[in-house]
Amino acid sequence: MSTRAVLTFAFVLVVGAPLYAQGEAASLNIEIAKWSIITAGFALGIGAGLAALGQGRAVAAAAEGIARNPGAAADIRGVLLLGLVLIESLAIYVFVISLILFFLKPFSA
């Protein structure tokens, strides 16, 4: 190790260590709860929006496929329903993770 690396490490250790010292627990828990709620809200919004876009594209593609080949409507409908179920399951996973962030406080001590 070079001298510069050792000095940088020592500086970070001496200056940075007090930043991680235990502070007021109440304010830290409130801060974690606040950011957990904000994060969960963004996750719900992004997850629901992208799931809706995916479902719209899937239905549009299925309708176009059925219009082009009406004989394959049963097969296309089955694949469409499977795809919609998988897309919706991702949205449900996002919802469950957001509920965990809302109510369980996963990062509190």
NUTOR-457463 format. One record per atom (N, C-alpha, C, O): x, y, z; residue in three letters. Coordinates in steps of 0.02 Angstrom, whole numbers, padded with zeros to 5 digits, always signed. Each point is the difference from the previous one (the first is absolute). Last residue first. Layout:
BEGIN
XYZala ...
//
This chain:
BEGIN
-01692-00030+00723ala +00038-00045+00044ala -00044-00033+00051ala +00024-00039+00041ala -00092+00122-00299ser +00006+00024+00069ser +00034-00052+00043ser -00004-00059-00014ser -00061+00044-00224phe +00068+00022+00015phe +00009+00025+00071phe +00054+00024+00018phe -00266-00104-00123pro +00051-00052-00006pro +00070+00021+00021pro +00041-00044+00013pro -00302+00108+00022lys +00062+00036+00015lys +00060-00047-00004lys +00030-00017+00051lys -00277-00024-00095leu +00045-00041+00040leu +00064+00035+00021leu +00036-00025+00043leu -00225+00118-00184phe -00023-00020+00066phe +00053-00036+00043phe -00006+00002+00061phe +00035+00095-00294phe -00045+00044+00037phe -00007-00020+00073phe +00002+00043+00043phe +00126-00176-00196leu +00034+00063+00015leu -00044+00047+00040leu +00025+00037+00043leu -00120-00237-00118ile +00052-00015+00049ile +00037+00064+00020ile +00013+00011+00059ile -00169+00006-00230leu -00033-00009+00064leu +00050-00017+00055leu -00007+00024+00057leu +00088-00012-00277ser -00018+00067+00025ser -00036-00004+00067ser +00012+00041+00043ser +00038-00241-00153ile +00061+00030+00025ile -00014+00070+00026ile +00029+00020+00051ile -00208-00129-00154val +00018-00034+00063val +00064+00030+00030val +00003+00010+00060val -00072+00068-00273phe -00048+00021+00052phe +00018-00031+00067phe -00003+00034+00051phe +00125-00102-00240val +00017+00069+00018val -00045+00025+00056val +00023+00034+00046val -00074-00243-00136tyr +00062-00003+00039tyr +00022+00070+00022tyr +00022+00009+00057tyr -00205-00025-00201ile -00019-00021+00068ile +00062-00006+00044ile -00002+00018+00059ile +00032+00031-00287ala -00030+00057+00033ala -00021-00017+00072ala +00006+00041+00045ala +00076-00214-00179leu +00054+00047+00015leu -00027+00062+00036leu +00031+00025+00047leu -00184-00182-00127ser +00034-00026+00060ser +00059+00045+00018ser +00015+00009+00059ser -00138+00036-00256glu -00036+00020+00061glu +00034-00026+00063glu -00002+00033+00052glu +00089-00099-00261ile +00009+00072+00008ile -00033+00023+00065ile +00029+00040+00037ile -00062-00263-00098leu +00069+00011+00021leu +00014+00075+00010leu +00035+00018+00048leu -00246-00080-00131val +00007-00025+00068val +00071+00013+00025val +00009+00022+00057val -00057+00026-00281leu -00031+00049+00044leu +00006-00021+00073leu +00009+00043+00044leu +00070-00193-00209gly +00041+00060+00004gly -00029+00053+00047gly +00037+00031+00038gly -00164-00224-00081leu +00059-00017+00038leu +00046+00060+00008leu +00026+00013+00055leu -00214+00012-00192leu -00019-00005+00070leu +00059-00018+00044leu +00007+00026+00056leu +00028-00021-00289leu -00015+00067+00026leu -00017-00003+00074leu +00026+00040+00039leu +00001-00241-00156val +00065+00031+00013val -00010+00070+00028val +00038+00022+00044val -00233-00134-00108gly +00032-00035+00055gly +00067+00031+00019gly +00015+00009+00059gly -00130+00074-00249arg -00035+00018+00062arg +00032-00033+00060arg +00007+00031+00053arg +00070-00089-00267ile +00022+00068+00017ile -00032+00021+00066ile +00032+00031+00042ile -00100-00237-00132asp +00070-00003+00023asp +00024+00069+00022asp +00033+00006+00052asp -00248-00018-00146ala +00002-00037+00064ala +00071-00003+00028ala +00010+00010+00060ala -00047+00088-00275ala -00025+00042+00054ala +00004-00036+00068ala +00016+00032+00050ala +00046-00087-00292ala +00045-00010+00057ala -00024+00038+00062ala +00039+00011+00046ala -00151+00005-00257gly +00001-00071+00016gly +00043-00016+00061gly -00010-00051+00033gly -00010+00271-00137pro -00054-00018+00045pro -00002-00073+00020pro -00030-00018+00051pro +00215+00197-00138asn -00011-00072-00006asn -00054-00022+00048asn +00015-00022+00056asn +00038+00255-00083arg +00037-00027-00057arg -00015-00074-00012arg -00003-00022-00058arg -00092+00133+00244ala -00027+00031-00061ala +00035-00028-00061ala -00032-00009-00053ala +00110-00056+00265ile -00065-00032-00013ile -00031+00029-00064ile -00032-00036-00038ile +00232+00133+00113gly +00012-00069-00021gly -00065-00036-00017gly -00003-00037-00048gly -00008+00255+00138glu +00027+00002-00068glu +00012-00071-00027glu -00014-00014-00058glu -00053+00036+00281ala -00055+00020-00045ala +00023+00002-00072ala -00037-00020-00045ala +00201-00021+00208ala -00046-00058-00006ala -00058+00017-00047ala -00019-00041-00041ala +00171+00212+00095ala +00032-00049-00043ala -00045-00061-00010ala -00003-00028-00055ala -00071+00195+00202ala +00002+00026-00068ala +00030-00051-00048ala -00025-00010-00055ala +00025-00040+00284val -00068-00004-00027val -00001+00026-00072val -00034-00029-00043val +00237+00048+00159ala -00017-00071-00010ala -00069-00008-00031ala -00009-00040-00046ala +00084+00257+00108arg +00036-00024-00059arg -00018-00073-00015arg -00007-00019-00058arg -00083+00113+00253gly -00028+00033-00060gly +00034-00024-00063gly -00033-00013-00050gly +00119-00058+00257gln -00065-00032-00013gln -00032+00030-00063gln -00029-00036-00040gln +00230+00133+00117gly +00011-00068-00025gly -00064-00036-00017gly -00004-00034-00051gly -00009+00247+00153leu +00027+00005-00068leu +00011-00069-00031leu -00017-00011-00058leu -00048+00018+00282ala -00056+00021-00043ala +00024+00008-00073ala -00036-00020-00046ala +00198-00027+00209ala -00044-00058-00009ala -00058+00017-00046ala -00020-00040-00042ala +00164+00214+00105leu +00032-00044-00049leu -00041-00064-00011leu -00001-00026-00056leu -00078+00179+00219gly +00002+00031-00066gly +00030-00045-00053gly -00028-00007-00055gly +00027-00061+00282ala -00067-00001-00028ala -00001+00030-00070ala -00035-00025-00044ala +00241+00029+00162gly -00022-00069-00013gly -00069-00003-00032gly -00010-00038-00047gly +00095+00248+00116ile +00038-00025-00057ile -00024-00071-00018ile -00010-00015-00058ile -00088+00114+00249gly -00015+00039-00060gly +00035-00028-00062gly -00032-00008-00052gly +00078-00088+00265leu -00069-00014-00022leu -00016+00037-00065leu -00030-00029-00045leu +00238+00073+00144ala -00002-00069-00025ala -00070-00018-00025ala -00007-00031-00052ala +00040+00239+00158phe +00030-00001-00067phe -00003-00070-00030phe -00014-00008-00059phe -00062+00028+00279gly -00044+00037-00045gly +00028+00001-00071gly -00037-00010-00048gly +00168-00083+00220ala -00056-00044-00016ala -00048+00035-00048ala -00027-00032-00045ala +00206+00158+00128thr +00024-00052-00045thr -00057-00047-00021thr -00005-00018-00059thr -00041+00182+00220ile +00013+00032-00065ile +00022-00052-00051ile -00023+00001-00057ile -00006-00074+00278ile -00065+00017-00030ile +00010+00032-00069ile -00037-00015-00047ile +00229-00031+00173ser -00032-00064-00020ser -00067+00014-00034ser -00017-00033-00049ser +00135+00214+00143trp +00029-00022-00064trp -00029-00067-00023trp -00003-00012-00060trp -00068+00095+00270lys -00018+00048-00052lys +00027-00022-00068lys -00037+00001-00049lys +00096-00125+00240ala -00070-00010-00016ala -00021+00047-00057ala -00037-00021-00045ala +00253+00046+00131ile -00006-00063-00036ile -00072-00012-00021ile -00013-00021-00057ile +00053+00206+00193glu +00030+00010-00065glu -00005-00063-00043glu -00015+00004-00060glu -00053-00015+00283ile -00047+00041-00038ile +00026+00011-00071ile -00039-00002-00048ile +00179-00110+00197asn -00057-00042-00018asn -00052+00039-00040asn -00030-00028-00046asn +00215+00146+00133leu +00023-00046-00052leu -00058-00044-00023leu -00008-00012-00060leu -00024+00159+00239ser +00002+00037-00063ser +00022-00045-00057ser -00022+00008-00057ser +00018-00103+00273ala -00068+00020-00020ala +00001+00036-00067ala -00041-00014-00044ala +00245-00050+00155ala -00034-00056-00032ala -00069+00020-00026ala -00022-00026-00051ala +00253+00171+00081glu -00067-00005+00029glu -00039-00054-00037glu -00009+00004-00061glu +00257-00043+00027gly -00031+00063+00017gly -00066-00012+00034gly -00011-00050+00033gly +00256-00085-00089gln -00071-00006+00015gln -00026+00067+00024gln +00025+00031+00047gln +00177-00046-00223ala -00011-00011+00071ala -00074+00000+00014ala -00039+00032-00036ala +00156+00010-00176tyr -00041-00060+00010tyr -00010-00016+00073tyr -00025-00054+00017tyr +00156+00240-00087leu -00062+00007-00038leu -00047-00058+00012leu -00061+00007-00004leu +00286+00000+00092pro -00051+00035+00041pro -00067+00009-00037pro -00052+00008+00031pro +00237-00110-00150ala -00026-00041+00054ala -00052+00037+00043ala -00051-00030+00017ala +00183+00128-00203gly -00063-00031-00015gly -00031-00039+00057gly -00061-00008+00002gly +00279+00119+00009val -00051+00050-00013val -00069-00033-00008val -00050+00028+00022val +00239-00167+00016val -00002+00049+00055val -00058+00050-00011val -00035+00016+00048val +00075-00182-00214leu -00016-00033+00063leu -00008+00051+00056leu -00047-00005+00040leu +00119+00078-00252val -00070-00020-00003val -00022-00032+00066val -00055+00012+00023val +00282+00044-00044phe -00041+00061+00001phe -00074-00018+00000phe -00039+00029+00038phe +00194-00204-00062ala +00002+00027+00068ala -00044+00063+00005ala -00035+00009+00050ala +00061-00104-00264phe -00038-00045+00043phe -00002+00026+00072phe -00053-00001+00031phe +00189+00116-00182thr -00071+00010-00017thr -00044-00044+00044thr -00051+00023+00024thr +00283-00049-00004leu -00022+00064+00028leu -00073+00013-00015leu -00037+00026+00042leu +00134-00217-00137val -00003-00007+00073val -00024+00064+00032val -00041-00002+00046val +00079+00004-00277ala -00058-00041+00015ala -00008-00008+00075ala -00056+00002+00026ala +00247+00110-00105arg -00060+00041-00012arg -00063-00040+00018arg -00046+00028+00030arg +00254-00134-00024thr -00007+00045+00057thr -00064+00042-00008thr -00035+00014+00049thr +00040-00253-00168ser +00039+00062-00003ser -00015+00043+00061ser -00049-00010+00035ser +00047-00265-00057met -00042+00060+00000met +00044+00062+00000met +00053+00003+00032met 
//
